[in-house]
Amino acid sequence: MTRKYFGTDGIRGRANKFPITPDFAMKVGMAAGLAFRRGDHAHRVVIGKDTRLSGYMIESALQAGFTSVGCNVLLLGPMPTPAVALLTRSMRADLGVMISASHNPYDDNGIKLFAPDGYKLSDEVELEIEAMLEQDLSPRFALSDAIGRAKRIDDAQARYIEFAKRTLARNLSLDGLRVVVDCANGAAYKVAPEALWELGAEVVSIGVEPNGVNINKDVGSTAPNALIAKVRETRADVGIALDGDADRVIIVDEKGQVVDGDQLMAVVAASWSEQGLLSAPGLVSTVMSNLGFERYLTSIGLTLERTPVGDRYVVERMRAGGYNLGGEPSGHIVLSDYATTGDGLVAALQLLAVVQKAGKPVSEICHRFEPLPQILKNVRYKSGRPLDDDAVRKAISAATDRLGAQGRLVIRPSGTEPVIRVMAEGDDRDLVTTIVNDVVDVISKAAA
C-alpha cells in the first residue's frame, strides 16, 4: 500500500500549505500519540525543531494534538535531528518528533517521527498513523483529568554536547586545531561550536545567527562557498559544514577543497578497520556512492552494500546486515555505535580524531581515492511513467551494455518531485557524458 502523507523522511511540504498546516499537524500529534499508546502509563513525547519561523507554529500544533490524547510533551527547542533521536531513547520517551525540512529553504518544513528506540518509523507504523489521519479522532480524546502536560527541557543542549564529546576517547583533545564550523543558521548553531570548543579546538563559527528565515541560505553543507572562504581567510586546519538539522556534514580541508561523504566514510572505514571496530567487514551506502569509493574499499578488504537513495534505507540495511557504518555521498554518515540516524557533528569528530592521531593535514587524510567521472542530469516530466516506455527501456539496456564492467548507470525517479535522475560514472569521461546525454534525450522524448 502506498503511503499518502509520509515520504522517505517524514511528512514534508511548504509551511502553511497542506500538509504542513497547524490543523493537520495537530491531527498528526493525535494520531501518532494514539498509535504509540502502550498500557496505562503516562506517555511521553519528545519534540525538537530547527530554527525555521514555522517551527513555532508546528510545535504548538503538535503539542496540542499530543496532549489532547493524554501524552505528556517534553519540548527541547532547537536541537539537531540526531539529538532528538538520542533523547527519545535516553529520556525513555514513547515517541520522538523532529520539526525540520533538513537542507531545504526556510519556507519548507516537515515532521519526522522516531520510535522509542530512536529509529525512524517502519512503513507499517506510518500506514497505521495515516489510516487514523483519515478518521474522526475526537471520540478518543483523553478525559479532562487525563489531558497531557507540556514541559520545556532546559538542559537538552548540554546533554547532547556531553554525548557528542564522549564519542571520542577521553585522552583525545582537539588542542592545536583551528576549526571553522558552519551551522547553516540551523539546529546546531549552539551545540556544535560549544562541543568543539570544549574538546579544545580553536573555533571560528559562521551560520550561527538564525532569524527564522535564513536557515540554509548561502551557508551550510549545501552551500559550502562561505565555509571555503572562511577557512582560507582564517588559515584554518579544517572546515565543518552541517545542514539545517545537522544530520549531514561535509568537510573542507585546509586548502579549501570540499570533502564529500564518500571520502569521509573511507577515512572512518579505514580507521575503524585498523582498530577492529567494524562490526562487519564493510559498510552500507547508496547507489549514488562513487565507484572509486567502492574500489578503494575492496583494496583494503572491505565490501560496499548499496541501497536506494535515502538514509532510511541505509539504516535498514545496516540493521539487517549487522553493519555499524553507513551513509551517503551527501554527508549523511550513520555511526550506529553512537546514533540511530545521521549525525553530522559526531561524524566530523571521528575525522578529527584520525587527524589528531596521525598528525597529518586534512587534505592528506581525506584523499583516500580518486573519484571516477560521474555525470548526473535531471529530466522533468508532467505525468505518466516515462521509464515504462519501450524506447526508454531499450536505451537504458544499450547504455548499460556500453559501460560494461568499467562503469555504472543509475536511473531513478525522485521521491519528492516529478523528476527522473540519470547518473552514470566510469573510467572514460567522454563515454559517460555521451551515455547520459543519449539516455536523457530518449527519456525527454517519452516525457514530452
ZICOR-V718123 format. One record per helix or strand of 2 or more residues. SS is the DSSP state (a for helix, b for strand). FROM is the first residue (numbers start at 1). LEN is the number of residues. If there is no record, write none. Layout:
SS|FROM|LEN ; SS|FROM|LEN
This chain:
b|10|5 ; a|22|14 ; b|44|6 ; a|55|14 ; b|72|7 ; a|81|10 ; b|95|5 ; b|108|7 ; a|123|11 ; a|138|3 ; a|144|3 ; b|150|3 ; a|156|10 ; b|178|5 ; a|191|8 ; b|202|5 ; a|225|10 ; b|238|5 ; b|249|5 ; b|258|2 ; a|261|15 ; b|282|5 ; a|291|9 ; b|303|5 ; a|311|11 ; b|325|3 ; b|333|3 ; a|344|15 ; a|362|4 ; b|373|8 ; a|386|3 ; a|390|17 ; b|407|7 ; b|419|8 ; a|429|19
